[in-house]
Amino acid sequence: MLDNESWDYKDADDLDAADHVLAQLQAAPAQVQELQVNVALIEIEFHLRRRDFPHAMTLLEKLLMDLKEQEADIFQRLQVMILKARIYDRAGTPQKGFSVALRAASLAHKAQLLPVLWDAVGAICRILVSVKEFNTAVRLIESILPLALECEDCGLAALLFSCLADGHMGTAGQAKAESLLRKEKLIKASAALDRAFDEYSKIEDVRGQCEMVAKKATIMCLNGDTMLANDCAAKYLDIRKTATVTPI
């Protein structure tokens, strides 16, 4: 079995490579406004991965000001708002992120930007999981999931299935040991993790794949199935090994 620290896929080499690619993007000749925004979002995501939340938030606030000055379209502004909610959540202040995500969802609904709406609702659900409102998160995700899947956005689908799994796992953790509810919730969590893993695989998101396999191993351990837990550990290591030897 792997220790808990091993599950966190954030190798320094990967961040160094990402930093190199980001520098190349920023050094490119003058770009159209949409591409500039995308590069800025990538930079914010990079610092979010490094857990440098203050710097990520500083960059985001600057981007928001630039978008206001440029009178950017609502799609871009909503993208930034949803990312802001994620930063608040990751930084341990989900209550602040909740109001931002709720406003983003409201604006997306008024503008009929459905993919952005589902992304905003997903951000709301992740915050609900953070504050242990597991049942509410599960119900909300299940209500939008069929429509969200119609967008054919693998990244969005992966995030929603992953959050759904977290909601089921949280509910299982609140249930009595050996209860039928606990077993049912762990089964549903496992199924959601499989779906999330498949979506992450489609976009070759190694970090996401590893995270889903790690959570699956946790469920196997809770069920007392050491053999399947070890299989998950082996799969995790295989994914990381493959990613390491694959040229960038």
Disulfide bonds with the S-S distance in Angstrom:
none
